[in-house]
Amino acid sequence: MACKRMAQHQQYEIWIPNAGDWMLKSSWRDFEVGLAAARALSGPVRIMCAVYDGNAAVERNVVVELGGTGGDH
């Protein structure tokens, strides 16, 4: 699975809820590895496809939501 747009580099990020917001837990170059890591976590999880230009994220899109995120977090 690939992101829609290619830039300097892309990665898949695992985001988890934290105090009413979302925080980055980990990142992976390979979607399947990130998905396996996300499935091992309990609670709501989002996998985002992030495109970076240098150290700055220029695009982030939710690819998968696991654990009943439902917009509550």
C-alpha positions, 0 to 999 in steps of 0.5 A: 500500500502506498501513499497517494503522493510521494515526497522526500519520504513517507512513513506510516505512523501509529497514533494513540489518544492521550489526554483528549488529543492524539499523540504519535506512538511509533512509525514504520516504513512498511504498512504491514509492519505498522498494521501488525504493531497497531493490532498488538495495542489495546484501545483506539489506534489510528494509522496515518500515512505521513509524507515528509519534506525534510523534517516537516510533515507536509501531508497526513491521512488516516489509513486505518482506525482500529479499536472503535475510535469513533471520533470520541478522542 
